[in-house]
């Protein structure tokens, strides 16, 4: 019984700690024209066995950046291609990116923010 408990505890620890080995480097942050939201471009590196990810996340300006807030990720692409972000209105974000050979994950809206990919 003790061995089963030890194995279960070890499995829980390993699955719960997988993101502890990821580094997140902010590349650029842009505040919306009304100061309500912040768009962040960042690189995520989880080690040699996984590719870099370039991610755009959105958050309320009153909140601090949290790379683990997956529901706020609005764009994700493998590698480190050039990604440009700009607010075209108080509730409209434009994300322009260079392809890296793989299709990115794109979100069309986040809360009241509409997202375009010209």
PyMOL commands that set and color helices and strands:
alter all, ss='L'
color gray80, all
select helices_A, chain A and resi 2-16+18-21+70-72
alter helices_A, ss='H'
color red, helices_A
select strands_A, chain A and resi 23-31+37-45+53-60+73-78+83-89+92-97+105-106+109-110+113-116
alter strands_A, ss='S'
color yellow, strands_A
deselect
rebuild
show_as cartoon
